[in-house]
Amino acid sequence: MMGRTHALTGWCAGLALAPAVGAGSVHQAVVFAATTAGFALLPDLDHPGASASRLLGWLTGALSWVLRRVSAGFYALTKGPRDEKVSGKHRHLSHTVLFAAGLGLLTSWGTTEGGPWAVVGVVVFGLMLAEGALGDWLLPVSGAAVAWWFFTAPPDRAGELESISGWLGIAVAAGCLTHCLGDALTEAGCPFLFPIPIAGETWYEIRPPRVLRFRTGKKVEKRLIFPVFALLGVLLVPGVWDHAVSTFERLFIPPSSQRATTP
């Protein structure tokens, strides 16, 4: 799956999940979803050409190099006799539920211990990851969103940041998991259920039936999946769906029909 599709599906997953974790207001949902969108790109840090690996130049490049070596070593130690004879660098360690959960727990601990600056750092890093995949247009939009939050958030902004830190780890984990689910729909699949043995393999690539798979960057992803999630990403913003429904009813349903259906 392409980076921009990962970011967009992460955004949609974040908006859908936000109410369940207590991020009910618009600005909280936007912060949660933006973080999820960014970290939906992080698992591809195990590929040197990914946007996450090129984000901060030599720094993320070095992190990518370390992750690939750790992933290869981990695969060599844990692979079973029926697992594929591959290097284990890409789509292995960072593409698992264990990695998502571990990074989420680490984020929760770090933001709790680090305070507001750690919270801001995680959110900004997530925004930078998303911007690297979706384009520079996201920078002014993000700046406007931050300014909007600053002027509309409760007066106790320190308390608001503290509440954000409570669910930021969930946003990070959800983003990584969304990435894995997206890759599982491609031809290559994704071994995200490691270490559960399936069909005798420790690193079994989960994927749907062939008719439901798609090739990365081809017509199905560009002309169907991305446009659908782009529309969904707008409708899931708190209040947008209700406003769209009320507008539709006002424009296309005659007032007499509305009165007739009113109990």
Secondary structure, DSSP 8 states (H G I E B T S, - for coil): --HHHHHHHHHHHHHHHGGGGT--SHHHHHHHHHHHHHHTSGGGGGSTTSHHHHTTTHHHHHHHHHHHHHHHHHHHHH--TTS--S--TTTTGGGSHHHHHHHHHHHHHHHHHH-HHHHHHHHHHHHHHHHHHH-TTHHHHHHHHHHHHHHHS-S-HHHHHHHHHHHHHHHHHHHHHHHHHHHHTBSS-B-TTTTS-BTTBSS--B---GGG-B-TTSHHIIIIIHHHHHHHHHHTSTTHHHHHHHHHHHHHS-HHHHHHT--
